[in-house]
């Protein structure tokens, strides 16, 4: 009889212990910290890299202090990832750009895909050299004629360096290559100085060309862009880039990745100021960078993105690589939007 009573008590005790497990599991679930998409979100500040917040504990695990006893731990359910909305070309608000002024034009339709202060008049730095090249080519000079670098071509405004010493001679073609590819200021100024009528006539021709292109908010003071009085808007520059793309020489020279040029009997290597022309993922027809302190970092391109011909204008980017980052963000946005549209129509 005593044995039967002991067995019954043991059976009841086991039932009581088993009933504690669901409660422990529920408490374990409640104590698991949020993770993944539900953890503290990353914070982005303009002009700075996003700083990712760290979760205090890994998802799906509950930390336990060693107690010498084996304890059963029930894993929490892994939170489901939030579904990101598909990119859409009708929703440029999802695109975060750090350039102060930006514009992306679809050349097929003429519609603006991205606009950010496109009418603000700002200094444009060496983007001016695209206008310089067009004015030179419009005059139809002998591109193989030798021109020289003189004292007048030395930058006394900003004190910028040059690899072209005074007295250097080169063909007009080489000077244009160096002005567009490597943004050589002395080469650009020499091109204007050797224009019929000299530099004053050249600057008048630059402004006349701007008016002819409908660049009503643009003014040019000299051919290099070193002056902050060379000003324009993203809207006007989109017109200028589209016009420049019609010149084969500008297309070729502005997108040349690198070139070896003999300067005073010594071969020197010059590289393109836009690293994207060396990228296999970009198809660029026209490219020009620019920088002076008043203008910030600037970049304009005519390119083919997501199977669309586009003009991209990025002005006053904060940070050395921000203009390149913005260009890549635009490209990824357009490509993801294109994939979403093709899936929708399939």
Protein Blocks (a to p, Z undefined) as FASTA:
>chain_A
ZZmmmmmmmmmmmmmmmmmmmmmmmmmmmmpccehjlmccddddehiacdddddfbdehi
acdddehiacdddddddddddddddddfklmmlpccfbfbdcdddfknopafbdchklbc
cdekjmlmmmmmmmmmmnopafkbccdddfklpcfknopacfbdghiacdfklmmmmmmm
nopaklmmmmmmmpghijmlmmmmmmmmmmmnopakbccfbfnopamklgcdfklmmmmm
mmmmmpmklmmmmmpfbdcddeehiacddddfblklmpckbccfbdcddddfklopaddd
dddeehiacddddehiacjklmmmmmmmmmmmmmmmmmmmmmmmZZ
